[in-house]
Amino acid sequence: MYFWKCWRDTRSFFIVFLIIAAIVMPVAAIVCVGTHLVEDFGTSAFSTTFGLILTAVALGLGAVGAIHEFADKTAHFLFTKPRSRAYFVWAGWAVGLAELAAVAAVNFLAGWATLSHYSKNPFHSALHGSMTAQNFLDDLIFCIWAYCLTYSLTVLLRNGLKGLGASMAILFGLPFFAAAVRWRWHIDLPLFPGLPLGSLPLVVSNIIWILIAMFFVLAAQLVVERAEM
Amino acid sequence: MNELAIDSKDLTKTYGSIRAVGGINLSVPRGAIYGFLGRNGAGKTTTIKMLLGLTRPTAGTAKVFGMDVSAECMAILRRTAFVSEKKTLYPSLTASELVRFSRGFYPTWSDSAVEKYARLLEIPMKQRFEKLSNGNQTKVWLLLALSQGADLLILDEPTTALDPVSVDQLLHVLAEDGLDRGCTIFFSSHQLEEVERIAEYAGVIDRGKLLLESRLDDIKSEFRLITAAGNSLPTQTSPQVLSVVTEGNFYRYVVTKDADSFASGLSQNGATITNVATLSLREIFLQLVRKEQ
């Protein structure tokens, strides 16, 4: 049904990135065999590729996986099926989120297995110190936030490219906006999801960031529910 | 039990200052084939969209099987199959995949109907939708609607892009299979011959107003073309006289309701009634629309 169609729409993108997520660290480690690069830089390379791959997947899935019924002129077909429009919005979102989680898990496991194999302490490097699970969680929360933002904007703007562009503009524009506010009014804005909000504990901050992300999807749902064909 | 499949009261839709549908009262009996006639832009599709919850009425109410379209849309959609005026579907899916997609939404779905109609309409089931001809794309829509096992079929210009053979097959299917199952068929069209061939009831809409709604037989028996010869006969139109055309001493009147009394009135004015003829649905439609203009 609709889950199947969402999967069908996103599977090519998902499989490509799943493969990239699975092989990037092992391939890098194999290339570096016989050097100290894995020992010295492995952890930081792992952290960086994890963040980059997941961000790309989050933005891509948000643009590809969101309902394209308005752009494709198939809204009159889908929205005359006996399911609420909210169902379609959240089903598409859930499929993308599951794929994002799968890529994260595969990338994490592949990286962890590679570092475990080539390094005595997989999450520690002499040059960059230790990495904790929190670092990965922060990246994951940022990516979920970026995914929800892109998904919502794609639904609202009724176009994948426009949604992706608007989302990237917000994500890249946020630091500049925060810097301008700090310079002009000496107010520190919370910059990125995954970072603490003011003096709140990180767990509470992360919950709030996730709730904000869900709010984006809720806004998209409300707009779709009120849309007239 | 409500005997009407579709029942609307003063159903209205405006877009800004444009009145797309201006307070129409539809009464579609259960189990009937109802032809919804109108020119392009008359308000047919907007009316259908309101019945299906695709757009909200500005005023008035509409009920499908006694259920309000605003409040009980999901229950209505469970029992309703729809063929859109725009025959676009997911371009990368094949007809088989579209069947797979649609099947899960309806407990009354029939795979045997899929097989039957795919064979009858000669639909290439393994070809991507975007690669199909316009006619075959329309057929896929029809296949999905007919296989749904719905109580109400709402078809918006269902014969668009179909060749005459396919139109013939479709009308046959609608008239035979639809009625066998007790299904109500509400179809909009400006192909009057098609409506005339299978519809039991007809409604004529123009500029958002329902000009006429009745049994097709009653409509046909109500309208007459009276040809009279005489001098200085009346040439004004009225609610009863839809049009008057004069050619020398000959006057051709299209009248509705009580044509006999009108003809005898003309005779009393010294006219000779040379012919009283029935009108085809096409002629009635044209007369109604021209009068409205």
Chai-1 contact restraints between the chains, C-beta under 6 A:
chainA,res_idxA,chainB,res_idxB,connection_type,confidence,min_distance_angstrom,max_distance_angstrom,comment,restraint_id
A,M1,B,G104,contact,1.0,0.0,6.0,A-B,restraint_1
A,K5,B,F101,contact,1.0,0.0,6.0,A-B,restraint_2
A,K73,B,T88,contact,1.0,0.0,6.0,A-B,restraint_3
A,T74,B,T88,contact,1.0,0.0,6.0,A-B,restraint_4
A,H76,B,L54,contact,1.0,0.0,6.0,A-B,restraint_5
A,H76,B,S84,contact,1.0,0.0,6.0,A-B,restraint_6
A,F77,B,L89,contact,1.0,0.0,6.0,A-B,restraint_7
A,T80,B,L52,contact,1.0,0.0,6.0,A-B,restraint_8
A,T80,B,L77,contact,1.0,0.0,6.0,A-B,restraint_9
A,T80,B,F82,contact,1.0,0.0,6.0,A-B,restraint_10
A,K81,B,F105,contact,1.0,0.0,6.0,A-B,restraint_11
A,P82,B,M74,contact,1.0,0.0,6.0,A-B,restraint_12
A,P82,B,L77,contact,1.0,0.0,6.0,A-B,restraint_13
A,P82,B,R78,contact,1.0,0.0,6.0,A-B,restraint_14
A,P82,B,F105,contact,1.0,0.0,6.0,A-B,restraint_15
A,E228,B,T55,contact,1.0,0.0,6.0,A-B,restraint_16
A,M229,B,L54,contact,1.0,0.0,6.0,A-B,restraint_17
